[in-house]
Amino acid sequence: MKPRRLIVLTWTLYGLIVASLPVTVLLGLADRVGTAAQGGPWSYLIFTVFVLGFSTVGVLLAARQPRNPIGWLLLGCAVGYALAGLCQEYSSYGIHTKSSVLPGVILAAWAAGWLFLTGVGPAATFLLLLFPTGRVPSRRWRVVGWLAAWGMALLLVSTALAPGPIGGDRRAPANPVGIPDGEQVLRVAGALGGVAFTLAILGAVLSLIVRFRRARQVERQQLKWLSYAAVLVGMAVLFQLLLVAVWGNTALTNNLSNATITGVLVCVPVAVGIAILRYRLYDIDRLISRTLVYALLTLVLGLGYAGVVLVFGQLSGGVTRNPPSWAVASATLGVAALFQPARRRIQTGVDRRFNRRRYDAAKTIEAFSARLRGEIDLDDLTVELLAVVDQTMQPTMSSLWLRAPIEASKPQAPRWSY
């Protein structure tokens, strides 16, 4: 296909996705029962941002780098998510309002049951397997791609043709295309598809590890962006588990955890777009450092605050659930006073452990600054300055130019190089 037609196709798909989102939101808000079940109007806002994240990054990558399949992959995932959401809200509105005007309500509910897999499956397998070059690491990794394709195909067929209520929900209508006689075969196909799909996900993650070990500087930074987004998703899943463990499996905790995970998942296409387009690519090291510092700082100060309030409350004979106001004020002032010193200590520890180059560079510059105050020999100072530049910046070549005196008419050539 010609490049111009590819560009037209990408923006056409993007326009259809964007146009479907307001319809999905309006149908959801009109269905009060469905809106309450989804967790309120905020769930539709999060879903809209989620789909826009995948579709916007996908259209930018597909338009600028049409030969890289990752852009088309993200765009295809966005199409699957958008269609699944539209069919879900259309069927929910038709079923809850018992409207006889809307045609194809049951078919929409059936399509929503398996369309979501067309967005989740490629993002969990092919995106990891092809990132960032758009090709597998080697021919041997094609097996992972075939496992992913067959696993998703079996899961889609077993889900779409399963007899009984759609999605296994007793309140849902019966599957209009279900095969009652093939229930056992479809169960076996679904189990095999689930195993193949799980192995494909593990293989895709392993391919990222292999890429990172073999990667050079630019590709290593690209992989760091995706790894950072994956860590954020893992933290959102951990938050969900803690939320359910502390407050139980209620409607509020489910809606809050689902909203958190869905919102954090937007970071995945954003990280992919930054990595492939190489926009502010080298900011990832600073971002990782800041995230580690403030996460550890929040944990340390939070535990310190809770410990101080608990100890003071026990000493004063108060109830731990209602500590005295002076204990809360003391703990707050203590946390505020320790914020900057704790942040500096944690930043130093993180740099020493995870960003050794920055830590060594800072120590080298600090030592050079101390020697600079007592150095008077220009030749020794120049050689030492070039050595510091080489250790901290590690350039291919470095040279020092000395400015000519005001009365000199000819420019001076560089006197030292290193």
N, C-alpha and C positions, 0 to 999 in steps of 0.2 A: 504494500500500500504506500502511496506517495506521502511525503512528510506533511503536505498541506491537508490531505484528507485525514491523516492521523490527528493533527491538531484540532480539526473540526470535530472529529469523533470524541476526543477527550473532553472538549468544552461542552459538547452536546450531552454527554453522560453527566458531567458535573452540573449542568443546568437542570437536568431531570431530577438529580438527587436533591438539589437545593429546592426545587419546586415541590417535591414530595413532602418535605419536612413541615411546612406550615399546614398542609392538609392533615398530616399525622397528628400534629399538636391540636388542631381544632377538633378532630374526631375524638381525641382523648379527653379534652376538656368538656366536650358535649356529653360524654359518657361519664356521669358522676360515679357510678358504681366502679367502673374500670379505673377512674382516676384515684379513688380511694384505695383500690387494691394495688395500684402501682406506687403508692406512697405520696400522692399529691402532685400538684403542678410542677414542683421542682424536678421530678423525675423526667418530664418531657424536655425541660431545659438541658439537663445533663445529657439526655439521649441526642438532642440536636447538636450540642457541642461535640459529642463523641463522633457522630457521623460526619460533621463538617471537618473535624480534624483529619480523619482518614481520606475524605474526598478532596480536600484542599491540597494536602501534601501530595496525594496521588496525581492530581491534575497538573501540579507544578512539575513534578518529576517526569511525568509522561510527556508533557509539552517541551521541556528543556532537554531531556535525555530519553527520546522515544525508544532507543535500542536497549535500554535498561528495563527489564521486566518488572522491577520492584514498583515503579510508578503505576503500571497497569495492574499489578497485584493489589496495591492499596485501593485503587479506584474500583476494582472488582469487589473487594471486601466491603467498600462503602455502598455499592449497589445492593449487595446481599443484605446488609444491615438496614438500609432504607426500605427495601421491599418488605423485609420481615416486619419492621415496625409499622409500615402502612397497612399491611394485611392484618396484623394483630389488632390494631385500633379499629379498622373497618369492621372486622368480624365481631369484636367486642361491642362496638356501638350497635350493630345490627341485632346481636343476641340479647343484650341487656334492655334495649328499648323495644324489642319485639317488633321491629319495623318490617313490614312486608313490601316496602317500596325498594329497598336495597337488594339488588340481585347478587347472587354468588357469595352469600355470607359464609356458608359452610365451606365452600372451596377456599375462601380467603383464610379461614381458620386452619384448614388443612395445609395451605401453602406456608402460613406463618410457622407451623410446627417444624418444618425442615429447612426453610430459607435461611434461618439464622446460622445453620451449620456452614452455609456457603461463605459466610463472613469470618466465622471463628476458625474454620479448618485451615484455609490458606495462610491466615495471619500467624497461626501457631506452628506451622511447618515450613511452607515454602519461603515465607519471609525470612525466617532464621537461616534457612539452608542457602539462600541466594545472596544474602546481605554480606558486603555492600557492593560487590562487583556485578551482581546479576547472573553469576555463574556458580556452579557447584565447585567446591575446592579441588576436586579431581573426579575422574570418571567413576571411581569406586563409590562415590557418594550418591550416584544416581539411584542406587538401591533404596536410599532413604526417600527419594522423591517418588519412586514407584510404590513404596509402602504407604506413603501419605495419600497418593491418588487412589489406590485400591481401598484403603481404610475409609476415606471419606465417601467413596462411592457406595461401599457396603452399608455404612451408617445412614446415608441418605435414602437408599432403597429400603432398608429395614424400617426406618422411621416413617417414610411416606406411605408404605404399603401395609403397615401394621394394622390389624383389625382392632375393633373396639373403639373406645373414646379417643379423641385426638389428644396426643401427648400424655395418655394414661390418666387424665383427669376425669373423674366420674361425672363432674358437672358439665364437661365439654360434650359437644355432639359427636355422633359416631363418624368414623372415618369413611367418607363417601367412596374411596377407591381401595379400601382395605380388602385383603384376601384372607377370608376365614380359614380356608383349607391350608394355607401356607404359613400358619402361625409359628410352628416349630422351626421351619426352614428359615423364616425371617429372624427368629431369635438367635439361631446359630450364626446367621450372617451378621447380625448386629454385634454379637460377641466377638467374632473374628475381626470385624471392622474396628471395634474398640481396641483390641489388642494391637492390630497393625497401626492404628492411628497413634496409640501411646508410644509404640516403638519408634515411629517416625518423629514424634516430638523429642524424644530422648536423643535420637540420632541427629536432629537439627541442632539441638543445644550442644552436643558433642562436636559438631562441625564448627560452631562458633569458637569453641575452645581451641580446636586445632588451628583455625584461622588466626586466632590471637597469638598463638605461640610462633607461628610462621610469619606473621605480619611485620611490615616495616613501620616507619614512623606515621605516615598519613593513614594507612589502613588501621593501624593500632588505635589512633585517635577516633576513627569512625566506629570501631567496635566498642570503644569506651562509652560513646554516646548511647548505643543500644543497651549496653550492660547497665548503665545508670538508670535508664527507663525501666529495665527489667527488675532492678532492685527496688525501685519505687512501687512497682506492681506487687512485688513480694511483701513489702512493708504494708501495703493496703490489705493484702490477704491476711497477714498477721494481725492487723487491726481488727479485721472482721472476726477472726477466731477469738481474740481477747474480748471483743464486745459481746459475742454470744456467750462466752464462758462466764462473764461477770453479770450481765443483765438478762441472760436467757434468750431463748429463741422466740422473740416476739415480732410483731409486725413492724414496730418502730426500729428495732435493731436490724432486721432484715433489710428494710428500706434504706437505713443509713449506711449499712455496709455495702449494699449493692450500688448506691449512689457514689460512695467513695471509690470502689473498685472501677466503676465505669468512668468516673472522672479522671482517675489516675491513668487508665488505659489510653487516654488521649496523648499522654507523654510518649507513647511508643511511636506513632507516626511522626510526631514532631521531632523526636530524636533521629529518626530515619531520614527525614528531610534535611535536617541540619548536617548530618553526616555525609550524605551523598552530594548535596549542593555545596558542602564545605563552607557554610556560612558560620563564622566565628567558631571554627572547628576546634581550635586549641583552648577555648574557654572551658572545656570539660574538666581539665585538671583543677582549675580554680573552683568550679562548681562542685566537684566531688569533695574537695577539701572543705569548702564552706558547709556542705551538707553534713559531713562527719563531725565537724566542730560544733555546729549548733545542735545536732542531735545528741551528742554526748553532753554538751552544756545543759541542754534541757533536762536530760536524765539526771545529771549530778545535782543541779540546783533544785529540781523537783523532789528528789529523794531527800536532799538536805532540808528543804522547807517542811516536808512532811515529818521528818525526824525531829526537827526543832519544835514544831507545834505539838507533836505527840509527847515529847519529853517534858516540855513546860506545862502541858495540860495535866500530865500525871503528877508532877511535882506540886502543882497548885490544887490538886484534888478534884479537878474538873472532869467532866465527861469527855471522852475522846471524840465523840461525834459533835460536841459543841464546845470547842476549846475557848478559853478566855480571850477577849479581844486584844489584851496586851501581848499574849503569846503570838497571835497572828501578826500583830504589828511588828514585833521583834523579828519574827521569821522573815517578814517581807523586807524590812530594812537590812537584815543580814544578807538576803539573796541579792538585793540591789547593790550592796557594798562589794560583794564577792563576784559580781558579774564580769567586770573587766579583768581583774586578775585571773579568774578561772578561765576566761576565754583565751587570754594570752598563753597560759600554761597548756591548755588543751590544744591550741593551735600549734604550739611548738612540738608537742608530742605527736600530733597527727603528721606534721611535716617531717619529723624525724623518722616516723615509721612508714608512711605512705608516699611522701614526696621528698625523698632523700636529696634529690638534686637541688631543690629549692632551699632546703635546710643547709646543705653544704655551701651553696652560693651565698646565703645570708651570712654564714659564719666567716667565709672568705672576705666578703666586703667589710664586715665588722672589724676583722683583724687588720685589713689594709687601712681602714680609717684611723685605727689606733696608731699605726706606724706612720701615717701621713703627717701627723701633728709634729713628729720629731725628725722627719727626713728633710735634709736640705740639699742633698746631692741630686741634681737634675737627671743625670744619666741613670743612677740607680732607681730613682723614682719612675722614670719612663719605662725601664725594663720591667719593673715590678707591676706597673699599671697594665702593661700588655699581658703579663702573666695572669693577673686577676681577670682581665677580660676573657682570656682563653679558658680559664677554669670555670667561670660562671656562665658565659654565653656559648662557649665551644664553637666559635666561627671557623669557617674554612681557612680564612686568612684575616689577620688583623694588622693594622698599621697606625702609626701616630704621626700626625702632622703638627708641626710647630709654626705658629703664626710669625711671619716676618716682622722685624722692627718697623716702626712707622717711617723712619727715614730711608729704609731700603726700597729700591725701585723694582727689583726683580723678585718674583715669588720663590720661596724656598722649597726644595724637594724634600720628600719625607726622609728624616734622618734615621729613624728606627723602624724596623718591621719585625714581625714575629710570626 
